């Protein structure tokens, strides 16, 4: 995905690798994905693992793959609207078989953890794609619950003294209870993390006044660099810009001292992978109680888009973040 295939991520990965080469095993850092996307990649990774370590789990894995095969790679989300068939039983059975066959945790603990995690991705991805068209369950909630479950699994795996930096869109990390998402019955990983881990969580928001961004103007459209117009005049970003040019880092105590947002909601810009700059005045903003949504906020007056690697989206596959724009 071009969201991650960019120079900046490459530089980060190289920096982490260089760090790990100079420290002991207990000081090394990892780089993990939290999201529920990548169903087929997870199934392929499971096959490679059990071929070497747990051949007894191959039968249940093959049944899961055979269930998805009629839809082709990444098309289960679209096919779900045309067929009542579900692959849930198959992926749940596969996860149970893998968990049973793994002696927690064996000689290669990281490989065992990843195999189980890939099976969990398959279970939750099936649930997510099915819920996209369901009137009874929110696909957004399924997705963010999976992220929280994955974060907790990583924390447990790495031990009680482990720490994590979760890098996501404001819409996922900023506490949903401080927006109108709560009225729609939606939650996010920021809210769940605060509920589960209390004061051990510190949420940092990010925003800018103007700049450029990499996005698409519709699902399946090629990525392009877009100009972000100046923030609209009633917004949080405009207020920070007007308070004096330059970048700012505000902590919770600073936020509580700003009279205009102490008790009031304020429009807060949200730019996703699908972006329409020409609708800046009508959309792209979320009413937010900033003092409750974040513990700190990083503001840059002007930003530049990331530098994508040469990645061309496949128009025949479901877009990675479908149907959500973040």
Secondary structure by P-SEA (a helix, b strand, c coil): ccccccaaaaaaaaaaaaaaaccccccbbbbbbcccccaaaaaaaaaaaaacccccaaaaaaaaaaaaccccccccccccccccccaaaaaaaaaaaaaaaccccccaaaaaaaaaaaaaaaaaaaaaaaacccccccaaaaaaaaaaaaaaaaaaaacccbbbbbbcccccccccccccccccccccaaaaaaaaccccbbbbbbcccbbbbbbbccccccbbbbbbcccccccaaaaaaacccccccccaaaaaaccccccbbbbbbbbccccccccccccccccccccccccbbbbbcbbbbccccccccccccccccccccc
